[in-house]
Amino acid sequence: MQHNRDFDPRYGEAVELVPGVRRLTARNPGPFTFHGTNTYLIGSKRLVAVDPGPASHEHIDTILKTTEGATIEAILVTHTHMDHSPGAQLLKEKTGAPIVGCEAHRAARALLEDEINPLDASADKTHRPDKRLEDGDVFAATEFSLETVSTPGHTANHLCIAICEENILLSADHVMGWSTSIVAPPDGNMRDYMNSLDKLLARPEQIYLPGHGGRISQATSYMMDLKQHRLDREAAILSKLANATCTIPEIVSTLYANVDPRLHPAAGLSVFAHLEDLVMRDLVSATPALSLNASFNLNS
Ligand SMILES: [Zn+2]
């Protein structure tokens, strides 16, 4: 799986990607955000701000400075994670623009008995859009039409946004060039994620602008690799379980031996997402019950 980590965030500066489409990267770098969250400004005089980022006054000020003399007519949010959506409320207070896009945060499934949601702190539960955009809805902004593509998996409410006139897709955290997406139950769901990749594979856009890192220019072949990567992981998990009953840390230590140990807890969540899917497909059983701490074995 080839990732492209070549990216200059140019903090505080708007980077024009195609005429009328600019990227502003927030200064919130980290192991899960790469150099920071990308806010996209769609339009020149009357524009839509997509994913205003974390609750950062510095970043909101940069958005306001960049758009001075123009009007922000809507604030569009792709999903409710703390690095993407809390800035929407701050930007709304400054501009009066309505918040449109994803629905309020919800998990892909209910918590199981005694289950702790490992990514609870990363969810923005205060997010309330003024107008919810659903799959297939076209938001007709003044300068561009933005089509909503519902892509659950990373979160249940995740949206990608197609810029119709440009044949470009804003892929948010569903497809990123620098890394694979985090898919972690109960907020995320591996089956949904794979189905959402298939949904995008059936679309024409080849240029993707993600929520973190730089543009993806051959989306179809990249997504085929992403799919294969997950299928390989699933096969590796099944072959590890073919030899013995395993816990998630045991699987991670084999499958992610070459990965930065700081990322092992996140890798464990990804393995959990695969195992949850395998349990749902009746290929694997969890003892005593499906959880991060369970032991897993192959069904005979
Ligand atoms: Zn996210």
Boltz pocket constraint, residues with backbone or C-beta under 6 A from the ligand:
constraints:
  - pocket:
      binder: B
      contacts: [[A, 79], [A, 81], [A, 84], [A, 154], [A, 173]]
      max_distance: 6.0
